[in-house]
């Protein structure tokens, strides 16, 4: 038996949810990517720790996947184990009138809806961001003047030695599109949030306004990974791309959205190769035109 076969036997014998030879197109918002030999959905923090430990023991590559909204998988797929937190680890637990804890796989929309039902403000800016709690913490996701760092007070994790622990407050090291987890590569298990008691009608109105703005300005009708590039200092990627005359530029079915130049979209059957070639064209033309080097926000996994 090879390492994958031994691991599959272990998963079968220990009540894991998993799929073999799974297409990664089905698990990313870009709808791009090849297959993975093993796609595992742990049900608990203990199973999450256990599957990571097994991958290390068998020297198998692994990748932790949330909702796949900021990920571009290779056309050749991923020749290791993809561990999904979003399918099973998606519980929300009330801690007090103003605080609650979410598993890493909870979607940001679910977080916002929970906050709304409990009349908690501070989460509205996250409504409509199509990711999960875990991924949002890693990149300090945000929009419309707010970030997840405004409401996240504790992050519980598994460190690189397999130990459970947590970071509180400044230990999380939030900054623009960054947290400690971007560099330390710890595995996020859950997050404690705190909001401010507010008026449910006002909270709902703000959420409705922000989702309306997203639909008006963003190409949500096409698969994409959201904003393709990070915001450069002193400007906006979309404006720089517009100024370089790149709106509508395409490589295969990958195209710079004509609705919002900050998005590279999949018009139907774009490949990872198409997207990466287009990204290089964009970066070079923006650099030539403005002298500014754009930095990719989308995570490329090969």
Secondary structure, 3 states (H helix, E strand, C coil): CCHHHHHHHHHHHCCCEEEEEEEHHHHCCCCCCCEEEEEEECCCHHHHHHHHHHHHHCCCCEEEECCCCCEEECCCCEEEEEEECCCCCCCEEECCCCEEEEECCCEHHHHHHHHHHCCEECCHHHCCCCCEHHHHHHHCCEECCEEHHHCEEEEEEECCCCCEEEEEHHHHCCECCECHHHHHCCEEEEEEEECEECCHHHHHHHHHHHHHHHHHHCCCCCEEEEECECCCCCCCHHHHHHHCCCCCCEECCEEECCCCCCEEEECCCCCHHHHHHHHHHHHHHHHHHHCCCCCECCEEEC
